[in-house]
Amino acid sequence: MAAEPGQAPVARMDQSLDEFEEAFERESEIDLQRREDLRLRAANRSRARRIVKGEQRGRVRFSVLVLALTATVVTVVVVMFEVLAWLVGG
């Protein structure tokens, strides 16, 4: 390229500036994608923790329900036999 001595470095600087801008844009896109991926992974972990907590609460509630029903059955049976014994013996 036969040009004036002052023009060659300017064209080369423009080219390296363009390359720098393109590289910056690529890095920005990569960084944006990385941030989006991190946000999605954090949301998925949060959702998974919420599901696990819900399952644990469900197990505890079910256990309390089973204990309450068992206590109710035992109480009703004892009272029923006490009343039957009172009626038959009385």
C-alpha positions, 0 to 999 in steps of 0.5 A: 500500500503506497500511501503517505507516511502519515496515513499508514499508522492511522489506518493501522490504528483504526484497524486495531481500534476496530479489533479492540471494539469487536473484542470488547463487544464479544467479551461484553456478550460473553459476560452478559451470557455468563451473568444470565446463566448465573442468575438462572442457576441461582433461581434453580437452586432457590426453587429446589431449596423451596421444594425441599423445604415444602417436602420437609414441612409436609412430612412433619405435618403428616407425622403430626396428623398421624399422631393426632389421629392415633391419640384420638383413636386411643382416647375414643377406644378407652372412653368407649370401653369405660362407658361400656363397663360402667353400663354393664356393671352399673 
